[in-house]
Amino acid sequence: MVTKLQRSSDPIDQYIKEHSLRLTSEQNEIIEYTNSLPGNISRMLGSFDEAQFFQVIIQLMGCKRCIEVGTFTGYTALTIALALPSDGQLIACD
């Protein structure tokens, strides 16, 4: 699977990819599915570092409700949901 972060030759991006990104098996499954779609549509998938940043911000702010507009294959929605507390709520609009 090739993503925006993996295409980058920037040393900082490479460091992030190698040392800080932790994806669940479900996230990897969505990424693989998205990359299997025909054409170049997979470019709409959010990058790993952006998704991890969303998780950190959601947890630091103590968010209990989030809205995502433009769900595509659900990668970012899942990422947001994983960061929410057990009583959290995600509204995804596509």
C-alpha positions as CSV (number, residue, x, y, z in Angstrom):
1,M,0.0,0.0,0.0
2,V,1.3,3.4,-0.9
3,T,0.2,6.5,1.0
4,K,1.1,10.1,1.0
5,L,3.4,9.6,3.9
6,Q,5.2,6.7,2.3
7,R,5.7,8.6,-0.9
8,S,7.4,11.4,1.0
9,S,11.2,11.6,1.0
10,D,11.2,14.2,3.8
11,P,13.3,12.8,6.8
12,I,10.7,14.0,9.3
13,D,7.9,12.2,7.5
14,Q,10.0,9.0,7.3
15,Y,10.7,9.3,11.1
16,I,7.0,9.6,11.8
17,K,6.2,6.6,9.7
18,E,8.9,4.4,11.2
19,H,8.6,5.4,14.9
20,S,5.2,6.7,15.9
21,L,2.4,5.3,13.7
22,R,0.4,2.4,15.2
23,L,-2.5,1.2,13.1
24,T,-5.1,-1.5,14.1
25,S,-5.8,-4.5,12.0
26,E,-9.2,-2.9,11.1
27,Q,-7.5,0.3,9.9
28,N,-5.1,-1.7,7.8
29,E,-8.0,-3.6,6.3
30,I,-9.7,-0.4,5.3
31,I,-6.5,0.9,3.8
32,E,-6.0,-2.3,1.8
33,Y,-9.6,-2.2,0.6
34,T,-9.3,1.5,-0.4
35,N,-6.1,0.9,-2.3
36,S,-7.7,-1.9,-4.2
37,L,-10.4,0.4,-5.7
38,P,-10.1,1.1,-9.4
39,G,-8.4,4.2,-10.7
40,N,-6.7,6.7,-8.6
41,I,-9.6,7.2,-6.1
42,S,-7.5,5.9,-3.2
43,R,-5.8,9.4,-3.1
44,M,-8.8,10.6,-1.1
45,L,-7.7,8.4,1.8
46,G,-6.5,10.5,4.7
47,S,-2.8,10.1,5.6
48,F,-1.6,8.1,8.6
49,D,0.0,11.0,10.3
50,E,-3.1,13.2,10.0
51,A,-5.3,10.4,11.4
52,Q,-2.9,9.9,14.4
53,F,-2.9,13.7,14.9
54,F,-6.8,13.6,15.0
55,Q,-6.6,10.9,17.7
56,V,-4.2,12.9,19.9
57,I,-6.3,16.1,19.6
58,I,-9.6,14.3,20.3
59,Q,-8.1,12.6,23.4
60,L,-6.3,15.8,24.7
61,M,-9.5,17.8,24.3
62,G,-11.6,15.1,26.0
63,C,-14.1,15.1,23.1
64,K,-17.2,13.0,23.5
65,R,-18.9,13.9,20.2
66,C,-17.4,14.3,16.8
67,I,-18.7,15.0,13.3
68,E,-17.0,13.8,10.1
69,V,-18.2,15.2,6.8
70,G,-17.1,13.1,3.8
71,T,-16.6,9.5,5.1
72,F,-15.4,7.8,1.8
73,T,-14.4,4.2,3.0
74,G,-14.5,5.0,6.7
75,Y,-10.8,5.1,7.6
76,T,-10.8,8.5,9.3
77,A,-14.2,7.7,10.9
78,L,-12.8,4.6,12.5
79,T,-9.7,6.5,13.6
80,I,-11.9,9.1,15.3
81,A,-14.1,6.5,16.9
82,L,-11.1,4.7,18.3
83,A,-10.0,7.9,20.1
84,L,-13.4,8.6,21.6
85,P,-14.3,7.3,25.1
86,S,-16.7,4.4,25.4
87,D,-19.7,6.7,25.8
88,G,-18.5,8.9,22.9
89,Q,-20.5,9.5,19.7
90,L,-19.4,9.9,16.1
91,I,-21.7,11.3,13.4
92,A,-20.4,10.5,9.9
93,C,-22.0,12.2,6.9
94,D,-21.1,11.2,3.4
